[in-house]
Amino acid sequence: MPNNLEPIALDVLVHDCTALAPFLVDLPEGARRGMRSEQEGFFDVVSEIHTNQAALGDKAGITKADFDAFQESNTRVAMIDAHLPAIKKLVERMEETRALEDDKRQRLAHAFADSVDRRARTMGDKNLLAKYERTRKYRSAIALKAVKTRAKNAAQAEAAETPSQP
């Protein structure tokens, strides 16, 4: 599909898609199954249809209404294509930044739990442990899950090695 619109710079943080609003859709899950998509050589098809429409369109059975709908779809796809790379890049940046910030807060929460344990031991304050019980338990959740997974895998491996009795 030819794209004669200028693409938006990839570092743009604000994207005004208001012009696309009249035709943007939100399809239900699985609705794209069976839809056709642009293949190699479509640019040549578009060019051929445009070139021949005035002289041969009626003879070929391509009505003005259908040709207009085709042109409208071409324009809409070009409009979307102008925005899509920059929006995808913004989503990528958002996801990567979220992952980085989530990692920071997870590491800090774990450090807080470690600090509570050290302070409670140093000061002999069991009340401090109780007040941060969820934080300390959360820190250990991944390790506890790993222990359960290893035990489950070991049990499955043992069951696979043991011959079944008839």
N, CA, C and O of each residue as an XYZ file, in Angstrom:
664
protein
N       0.848     -1.184      0.000
C       0.000      0.000      0.000
C       0.874      1.220      0.000
O       1.710      1.365      0.892
N       0.725      2.091     -0.941
C       1.555      3.286     -0.965
C       1.215      4.193      0.209
O       0.049      4.358      0.570
N       2.241      4.769      0.789
C       2.037      5.670      1.920
C       2.652      7.006      1.544
O       3.867      7.190      1.613
N       1.805      7.926      1.149
C       2.311      9.235      0.746
C       2.232     10.258      1.869
O       2.471     11.443      1.641
N       1.900      9.818      3.082
C       1.888     10.712      4.239
C       3.223     10.590      4.956
O       3.820      9.514      5.004
N       3.676     11.687      5.504
C       4.933     11.685      6.241
C       4.751     10.925      7.554
O       3.801     11.180      8.293
N       5.655      9.999      7.842
C       5.562      9.309      9.136
C       5.896     10.278     10.265
O       6.655     11.229     10.080
N       5.334     10.030     11.402
C       5.574     10.857     12.584
C       6.894     10.417     13.204
O       7.201      9.225     13.220
N       7.665     11.348     13.704
C       8.956     11.031     14.323
C       8.754     10.065     15.488
O       7.774     10.153     16.227
N       9.705      9.140     15.633
C       9.578      8.097     16.645
C       9.728      8.595     18.076
O       9.359      7.884     19.011
N      10.256      9.791     18.268
C      10.437     10.295     19.631
C       9.309     11.215     20.090
O       9.411     11.843     21.144
N       8.243     11.298     19.312
C       7.097     12.135     19.672
C       6.319     11.452     20.794
O       6.012     10.263     20.706
N       6.001     12.207     21.850
C       5.302     11.630     22.994
C       3.806     11.903     22.979
O       3.065     11.295     23.751
N       3.351     12.794     22.128
C       1.925     13.108     22.036
C       1.473     12.792     20.617
O       2.057     13.269     19.645
N       0.433     11.986     20.514
C      -0.070     11.579     19.200
C      -1.547     11.948     19.098
O      -2.389     11.412     19.818
N      -1.838     12.861     18.201
C      -3.219     13.276     17.993
C      -3.808     12.453     16.848
O      -3.505     12.680     15.676
N      -4.638     11.516     17.208
C      -5.281     10.638     16.221
C      -6.743     11.027     16.027
O      -7.551     10.206     15.594
N      -7.079     12.243     16.338
C      -8.452     12.726     16.216
C      -8.987     12.541     14.802
O     -10.156     12.196     14.624
N      -8.152     12.763     13.800
C      -8.594     12.620     12.406
C      -8.969     11.176     12.070
O      -9.718     10.927     11.126
N      -8.451     10.238     12.839
C      -8.736      8.821     12.602
C      -9.974      8.348     13.366
O     -10.521      7.287     13.066
N     -10.406      9.117     14.334
C     -11.500      8.713     15.220
C     -12.767      8.254     14.495
O     -13.392      7.289     14.936
N     -13.170      8.905     13.400
C     -14.421      8.466     12.757
C     -14.387      7.033     12.216
O     -15.440      6.432     12.006
N     -13.198      6.483     11.991
C     -13.167      5.135     11.417
C     -12.376      4.126     12.247
O     -12.277      2.964     11.853
N     -11.811      4.535     13.382
C     -11.104      3.578     14.226
C     -12.094      2.605     14.859
O     -13.180      3.001     15.284
N     -11.714      1.336     14.917
C     -12.580      0.308     15.490
C     -11.823     -0.458     16.570
O     -10.593     -0.433     16.623
N     -12.566     -1.126     17.415
C     -12.029     -2.020     18.430
C     -12.734     -3.357     18.220
O     -13.846     -3.563     18.706
N     -12.089     -4.252     17.505
C     -12.706     -5.524     17.146
C     -12.688     -6.473     18.330
O     -11.782     -6.422     19.161
N     -13.685     -7.335     18.405
C     -13.679     -8.347     19.476
C     -12.579     -9.385     19.233
O     -12.082     -9.534     18.116
N     -12.220    -10.081     20.274
C     -11.192    -11.128     20.198
C     -11.497    -12.102     19.060
O     -12.615    -12.603     18.942
N     -10.505    -12.359     18.237
C     -10.630    -13.334     17.150
C     -11.275    -12.811     15.882
O     -11.372    -13.548     14.901
N     -11.718    -11.560     15.869
C     -12.437    -11.022     14.704
C     -11.535    -10.828     13.492
O     -12.030    -10.721     12.370
N     -10.245    -10.782     13.694
C      -9.319    -10.584     12.559
C      -9.036    -11.885     11.813
O      -8.448    -11.874     10.732
N      -9.455    -12.998     12.396
C      -9.239    -14.286     11.734
C      -9.960    -14.299     10.397
O     -11.141    -13.962     10.319
N      -9.264    -14.680      9.364
C      -9.847    -14.746      8.035
C      -9.775    -13.450      7.249
O     -10.117    -13.427      6.067
N      -9.334    -12.367      7.887
C      -9.211    -11.103      7.163
C      -8.016    -11.161      6.221
O      -7.001    -11.785      6.533
N      -8.136    -10.528      5.103
C      -7.038    -10.452      4.134
C      -6.145     -9.278      4.478
O      -6.593     -8.280      5.043
N      -4.876     -9.411      4.129
C      -3.942     -8.327      4.399
C      -3.065     -8.082      3.180
O      -2.940     -8.924      2.290
N      -2.473     -6.915      3.172
C      -1.630     -6.484      2.054
C      -0.491     -7.472      1.816
O       0.196     -7.893      2.746
N      -0.313     -7.828      0.551
C       0.758     -8.734      0.137
C       1.728     -7.978     -0.762
O       1.448     -6.862     -1.201
N       2.856     -8.595     -1.025
C       3.830     -8.002     -1.931
C       3.173     -7.774     -3.298
O       2.454     -8.640     -3.797
N       3.418     -6.636     -3.883
C       2.865     -6.302     -5.189
C       1.578     -5.492     -5.132
O       1.031     -5.136     -6.176
N       1.083     -5.195     -3.931
C      -0.180     -4.457     -3.833
C      -0.048     -3.041     -4.382
O      -1.001     -2.501     -4.943
N       1.121     -2.444     -4.224
C       1.344     -1.108     -4.777
C       1.049     -1.102     -6.277
O       0.433     -0.162     -6.781
N       1.485     -2.151     -7.000
C       1.243     -2.251     -8.443
C      -0.245     -2.406     -8.740
O      -0.745     -1.880     -9.734
N      -0.946     -3.129     -7.875
C      -2.397     -3.312     -8.053
C      -3.108     -1.975     -7.912
O      -3.958     -1.629     -8.734
N      -2.765     -1.226     -6.878
C      -3.370      0.087     -6.647
C      -3.114      0.990     -7.851
O      -4.025      1.660     -8.337
N      -1.883      1.004     -8.324
C      -1.520      1.828     -9.472
C      -2.317      1.434    -10.717
O      -2.802      2.299    -11.446
N      -2.450      0.141    -10.956
C      -3.187     -0.337    -12.128
C      -4.670      0.035    -12.055
O      -5.262      0.474    -13.042
N      -5.251     -0.145    -10.886
C      -6.676      0.197    -10.722
C      -6.883      1.690    -10.948
O      -7.810      2.091    -11.653
N      -6.023      2.512    -10.353
C      -6.131      3.963    -10.530
C      -5.951      4.368    -11.993
O      -6.688      5.212    -12.501
N      -4.990      3.777    -12.652
C      -4.694      4.111    -14.051
C      -5.863      3.767    -14.972
O      -6.168      4.528    -15.891
N      -6.505      2.653    -14.741
C      -7.534      2.151    -15.665
C      -8.954      2.563    -15.324
O      -9.857      2.385    -16.141
N      -9.173      3.111    -14.132
C     -10.548      3.357    -13.691
C     -11.314      4.296    -14.623
O     -12.446      3.993    -14.999
N     -10.737      5.399    -14.991
C     -11.466      6.386    -15.800
C     -11.921      5.795    -17.136
O     -13.070      5.989    -17.533
N     -11.056      5.093    -17.818
C     -11.387      4.593    -19.156
C     -12.076      3.235    -19.130
O     -12.920      2.955    -19.981
N     -11.723      2.375    -18.151
C     -12.195      0.995    -18.210
C     -12.978      0.534    -16.979
O     -13.478     -0.590    -16.950
N     -13.085      1.380    -15.983
C     -13.737      0.979    -14.734
C     -15.138      0.442    -14.926
O     -15.455     -0.640    -14.433
N     -15.995      1.182    -15.640
C     -17.368      0.729    -15.854
C     -17.400     -0.587    -16.617
O     -18.153     -1.497    -16.269
N     -16.581     -0.685    -17.657
C     -16.521     -1.896    -18.467
C     -16.066     -3.102    -17.628
O     -16.521     -4.225    -17.848
N     -15.154     -2.854    -16.656
C     -14.643     -3.919    -15.798
C     -15.584     -4.234    -14.639
O     -15.343     -5.176    -13.883
N     -16.656     -3.452    -14.492
C     -17.602     -3.689    -13.399
C     -17.185     -3.045    -12.091
O     -17.716     -3.388    -11.035
N     -16.242     -2.115    -12.147
C     -15.793     -1.404    -10.943
C     -16.575     -0.099    -10.887
O     -16.257      0.859    -11.592
N     -17.593     -0.072    -10.050
C     -18.462      1.102     -9.962
C     -17.722      2.274     -9.321
O     -16.704      2.105     -8.651
N     -18.264      3.455     -9.549
C     -17.678      4.653     -8.944
C     -17.726      4.540     -7.425
O     -16.769      4.911     -6.746
N     -18.836      4.030     -6.886
C     -18.966      3.888     -5.430
C     -17.907      2.929     -4.878
O     -17.299      3.209     -3.845
N     -17.682      1.796     -5.562
C     -16.668      0.850     -5.109
C     -15.268      1.444     -5.218
O     -14.442      1.274     -4.322
N     -15.008      2.141     -6.326
C     -13.699      2.774     -6.514
C     -13.466      3.839     -5.441
O     -12.369      3.944     -4.893
N     -14.501      4.626     -5.144
C     -14.385      5.639     -4.093
C     -14.109      4.989     -2.734
O     -13.297      5.494     -1.960
N     -14.776      3.879     -2.444
C     -14.553      3.151     -1.184
C     -13.114      2.635     -1.132
O     -12.475      2.672     -0.080
N     -12.608      2.153     -2.273
C     -11.230      1.666     -2.377
C     -10.253      2.806     -2.090
O      -9.297      2.635     -1.333
N     -10.494      3.960     -2.692
C      -9.630      5.123     -2.464
C      -9.686      5.571     -1.003
O      -8.667      5.927     -0.410
N     -10.880      5.546     -0.439
C     -11.035      5.942      0.964
C     -10.240      4.998      1.875
O      -9.571      5.445      2.806
N     -10.320      3.690      1.598
C      -9.557      2.729      2.398
C      -8.062      2.942      2.237
O      -7.311      2.839      3.206
N      -7.624      3.240      1.015
C      -6.210      3.520      0.789
C      -5.761      4.729      1.610
O      -4.688      4.708      2.212
N      -6.568      5.765      1.633
C      -6.253      6.975      2.393
C      -6.203      6.675      3.886
O      -5.294      7.120      4.588
N      -7.179      5.924      4.361
C      -7.229      5.588      5.787
C      -6.025      4.752      6.207
O      -5.430      4.997      7.257
N      -5.667      3.770      5.390
C      -4.495      2.942      5.700
C      -3.245      3.820      5.737
O      -2.407      3.662      6.625
N      -3.110      4.737      4.790
C      -1.957      5.635      4.767
C      -1.917      6.512      6.018
O      -0.847      6.755      6.577
N      -3.076      6.983      6.451
C      -3.144      7.806      7.664
C      -2.687      6.997      8.878
O      -1.909      7.483      9.699
N      -3.169      5.778      8.981
C      -2.781      4.908     10.098
C      -1.292      4.601     10.024
O      -0.589      4.643     11.034
N      -0.811      4.289      8.805
C       0.606      3.969      8.634
C       1.509      5.126      9.018
O       2.643      4.904      9.444
N       1.037      6.352      8.880
C       1.834      7.516      9.273
C       2.002      7.574     10.795
O       3.025      8.047     11.289
N       1.008      7.097     11.531
C       1.037      7.149     12.998
C       1.614      5.896     13.641
O       2.279      5.981     14.673
N       1.371      4.746     13.050
C       1.639      3.461     13.700
C       3.076      3.264     14.183
O       3.251      2.869     15.336
N       4.103      3.509     13.392
C       5.462      3.276     13.914
C       5.769      4.107     15.162
O       6.368      3.603     16.112
N       5.367      5.354     15.162
C       5.641      6.213     16.324
C       4.848      5.750     17.546
O       5.357      5.786     18.666
N       3.612      5.321     17.336
C       2.802      4.843     18.458
C       3.358      3.521     18.983
O       3.414      3.307     20.194
N       3.768      2.640     18.080
C       4.383      1.372     18.522
C       5.649      1.652     19.325
O       5.894      1.017     20.351
N       6.446      2.600     18.856
C       7.677      2.950     19.574
C       7.342      3.531     20.939
O       8.027      3.237     21.919
N       6.304      4.348     21.017
C       5.892      4.905     22.305
C       5.435      3.792     23.246
O       5.789      3.793     24.425
N       4.657      2.849     22.734
C       4.217      1.716     23.565
C       5.436      0.924     24.048
O       5.509      0.534     25.213
N       6.389      0.693     23.144
C       7.620     -0.015     23.523
C       8.346      0.734     24.640
O       8.768      0.134     25.629
N       8.486      2.044     24.474
C       9.157      2.852     25.496
C       8.393      2.817     26.817
O       9.001      2.730     27.884
N       7.066      2.884     26.750
C       6.249      2.830     27.963
C       6.434      1.483     28.682
O       6.613      1.443     29.899
N       6.390      0.389     27.922
C       6.540     -0.939     28.516
C       7.931     -1.120     29.118
O       8.072     -1.670     30.210
N       8.959     -0.656     28.405
C      10.322     -0.772     28.919
C      10.534      0.097     30.152
O      11.193     -0.320     31.104
N       9.981      1.292     30.135
C      10.106      2.181     31.292
C       9.349      1.608     32.481
O       9.825      1.662     33.615
N       8.165      1.060     32.216
C       7.402      0.440     33.299
C       8.182     -0.725     33.897
O       8.237     -0.871     35.118
N       8.785     -1.553     33.050
C       9.576     -2.688     33.535
C      10.736     -2.206     34.396
O      11.018     -2.787     35.444
N      11.410     -1.148     33.957
C      12.527     -0.604     34.717
C      12.068     -0.076     36.070
O      12.684     -0.359     37.098
N      10.982      0.692     36.064
C      10.477      1.257     37.321
C       9.929      0.161     38.240
O      10.082      0.243     39.459
N       9.296     -0.854     37.668
C       8.799     -1.969     38.472
C       9.977     -2.707     39.108
O       9.913     -3.081     40.279
N      11.056     -2.920     38.342
C      12.244     -3.574     38.886
C      12.796     -2.765     40.055
O      13.152     -3.324     41.092
N      12.864     -1.446     39.882
C      13.376     -0.593     40.965
C      12.545     -0.749     42.225
O      13.087     -0.919     43.317
N      11.215     -0.691     42.073
C      10.377     -0.752     43.277
C      10.390     -2.143     43.903
O      10.298     -2.274     45.123
N      10.504     -3.189     43.069
C      10.594     -4.540     43.612
C      11.882     -4.707     44.415
O      11.875     -5.275     45.508
N      12.989     -4.204     43.859
C      14.274     -4.295     44.560
C      14.238     -3.491     45.870
O      14.775     -3.931     46.886
N      13.609     -2.325     45.838
C      13.503     -1.524     47.062
C      12.632     -2.226     48.104
O      12.976     -2.238     49.285
N      11.517     -2.806     47.685
C      10.647     -3.524     48.630
C      11.409     -4.689     49.270
O      11.268     -4.941     50.467
N      12.206     -5.390     48.480
C      13.008     -6.492     49.020
C      14.070     -5.962     49.990
O      14.325     -6.559     51.036
N      14.678     -4.843     49.627
C      15.683     -4.237     50.513
C      15.030     -3.779     51.818
O      15.625     -3.897     52.889
N      13.807     -3.256     51.726
C      13.088     -2.840     52.934
C      12.849     -4.049     53.835
O      13.030     -3.959     55.049
N      12.448     -5.165     53.259
C      12.202     -6.374     54.051
C      13.492     -6.840     54.721
O      13.489     -7.225     55.891
N      14.597     -6.802     53.969
C      15.886     -7.185     54.555
C      16.262     -6.248     55.694
O      16.760     -6.691     56.729
N      16.025     -4.950     55.503
C      16.330     -3.960     56.527
C      15.500     -4.200     57.787
O      16.016     -4.116     58.901
N      14.224     -4.496     57.607
C      13.351     -4.784     58.754
C      13.890     -5.989     59.518
O      13.961     -5.965     60.747
N      14.268     -7.044     58.795
C      14.815     -8.238     59.459
C      16.071     -7.891     60.261
O      16.199     -8.296     61.416
N      16.998     -7.141     59.652
C      18.240     -6.768     60.347
C      17.949     -5.914     61.582
O      18.495     -6.148     62.660
N      17.079     -4.921     61.402
C      16.764     -4.017     62.531
C      16.056     -4.762     63.658
O      16.332     -4.537     64.836
N      15.143     -5.648     63.284
C      14.415     -6.410     64.312
C      15.377     -7.305     65.085
O      15.261     -7.427     66.304
N      16.333     -7.937     64.386
C      17.334     -8.784     65.053
C      18.232     -7.937     65.956
O      18.485     -8.291     67.107
N      18.712     -6.807     65.413
C      19.624     -5.946     66.160
C      18.953     -5.388     67.407
O      19.559     -5.336     68.478
N      17.695     -4.970     67.262
C      17.000     -4.321     68.372
C      16.159     -5.313     69.173
O      15.604     -4.956     70.212
N      16.062     -6.559     68.696
C      15.250     -7.553     69.403
C      13.776     -7.174     69.418
O      13.080     -7.429     70.401
N      13.300     -6.574     68.350
C      11.926     -6.058     68.281
C      11.054     -6.947     67.386
O      11.024     -6.772     66.168
N      10.349     -7.897     68.000
C       9.478     -8.798     67.233
C       8.243     -8.065     66.711
O       7.647     -8.489     65.721
N       7.858     -6.985     67.356
C       6.718     -6.184     66.894
C       7.013     -5.596     65.509
O       6.120     -5.486     64.669
N       8.273     -5.220     65.286
C       8.682     -4.678     63.993
C       8.469     -5.714     62.889
O       8.013     -5.381     61.795
N       8.803     -6.972     63.186
C       8.580     -8.052     62.208
C       7.098     -8.200     61.899
O       6.718     -8.400     60.745
N       6.271     -8.102     62.914
C       4.824     -8.243     62.724
C       4.257     -7.097     61.888
O       3.379     -7.309     61.052
N       4.753     -5.905     62.113
C       4.245     -4.738     61.384
C       4.604     -4.776     59.900
O       3.918     -4.159     59.085
N       5.664     -5.486     59.542
C       6.092     -5.608     58.141
C       5.965     -7.050     57.644
O       6.727     -7.484     56.780
N       5.009     -7.779     58.189
C       4.838     -9.192     57.849
C       4.561     -9.404     56.359
O       5.166    -10.279     55.738
N       3.668     -8.626     55.789
C       3.341     -8.784     54.364
C       4.537     -8.476     53.467
O       4.772     -9.163     52.472
N       5.277     -7.455     53.822
C       6.465     -7.083     53.038
C       7.482     -8.215     53.072
O       8.054     -8.567     52.041
N       7.710     -8.787     54.252
C       8.676     -9.867     54.399
C       8.186    -11.132     53.681
O       8.976    -11.848     53.065
N       6.902    -11.392     53.764
C       6.342    -12.576     53.096
C       6.414    -12.400     51.569
O       6.729    -13.345     50.846
N       6.125    -11.208     51.099
C       6.178    -10.920     49.658
C       7.578    -11.162     49.123
O       7.742    -11.736     48.046
N       8.592    -10.729     49.866
C       9.981    -10.899     49.441
C      10.300    -12.378     49.230
O      11.082    -12.715     48.341
N       9.725    -13.243     50.013
C      10.023    -14.670     49.949
C       9.130    -15.431     48.979
O       9.358    -16.617     48.737
N       8.134    -14.784     48.426
C       7.154    -15.484     47.578
C       7.802    -16.158     46.376
O       7.457    -17.295     46.056
N       8.729    -15.488     45.707
C       9.376    -16.068     44.527
C      10.192    -17.289     44.926
O      10.152    -18.315     44.247
N      10.927    -17.183     46.016
C      11.736    -18.314     46.478
C      10.851    -19.490     46.872
O      11.166    -20.637     46.556
N       9.746    -19.212     47.559
C       8.831    -20.290     47.959
C       8.203    -20.967     46.746
O       8.025    -22.185     46.723
N       7.870    -20.164     45.739
C       7.310    -20.727     44.509
C       8.346    -21.620     43.822
O       8.010    -22.690     43.316
N       9.586    -21.183     43.806
C      10.660    -21.974     43.192
C      10.839    -23.301     43.926
O      11.042    -24.336     43.291
N      10.766    -23.278     45.256
C      10.883    -24.514     46.040
C       9.745    -25.473     45.686
O       9.972    -26.668     45.499
N       8.529    -24.950     45.596
C       7.377    -25.792     45.226
C       7.540    -26.373     43.831
O       7.249    -27.548     43.607
N       8.009    -25.548     42.884
C       8.202    -26.013     41.507
C       9.255    -27.108     41.445
O       9.067    -28.113     40.758
N      10.374    -26.922     42.165
C      11.419    -27.954     42.182
C      10.895    -29.251     42.782
O      11.191    -30.334     42.277
N      10.122    -29.147     43.849
C       9.563    -30.350     44.481
C       8.585    -31.047     43.536
O       8.586    -32.273     43.431
N       7.763    -30.277     42.861
C       6.805    -30.843     41.903
C       7.536    -31.526     40.751
O       7.175    -32.635     40.357
N       8.562    -30.868     40.211
C       9.342    -31.440     39.105
C      10.061    -32.711     39.537
O      10.140    -33.670     38.770
N      10.585    -32.723     40.757
C      11.266    -33.912     41.272
C      10.276    -35.067     41.426
O      10.595    -36.209     41.098
N       9.086    -34.768     41.921
C       8.059    -35.803     42.076
C       7.644    -36.357     40.716
O       7.450    -37.564     40.573
N       7.507    -35.494     39.730
C       7.140    -35.947     38.381
C       8.250    -36.794     37.769
O       7.981    -37.802     37.116
N       9.484    -36.385     37.980
C      10.616    -37.147     37.459
C      10.690    -38.509     38.117
O      10.958    -39.508     37.451
N      10.454    -38.557     39.423
C      10.469    -39.820     40.149
C       9.342    -40.727     39.686
O       9.533    -41.935     39.543
N       8.169    -40.154     39.450
C       7.035    -40.932     38.972
C       7.287    -41.483     37.568
O       6.845    -42.584     37.240
N       7.991    -40.723     36.752
C       8.297    -41.173     35.395
C       9.326    -42.301     35.405
O       9.298    -43.162     34.526
N      10.237    -42.312     36.385
C      11.258    -43.349     36.483
C      10.729    -44.640     37.085
O      11.242    -45.721     36.794
N       9.700    -44.531     37.926
C       9.142    -45.705     38.586
C       8.252    -46.460     37.624
O       7.275    -45.910     37.116
N       8.591    -47.760     37.361
C       7.730    -48.538     36.460
C       6.366    -48.786     37.095
O       6.263    -49.054     38.292
N       5.342    -48.694     36.290
C       3.983    -48.902     36.830
C       3.738    -50.389     37.058
O       4.174    -51.229     36.271
N       3.053    -50.695     38.115
C       2.730    -52.081     38.490
C       1.456    -52.520     37.787
O       0.467    -51.788     37.809
N       1.449    -53.723     37.147
C       0.216    -54.196     36.511
C      -0.793    -54.686     37.472
O      -1.875    -55.112     37.068
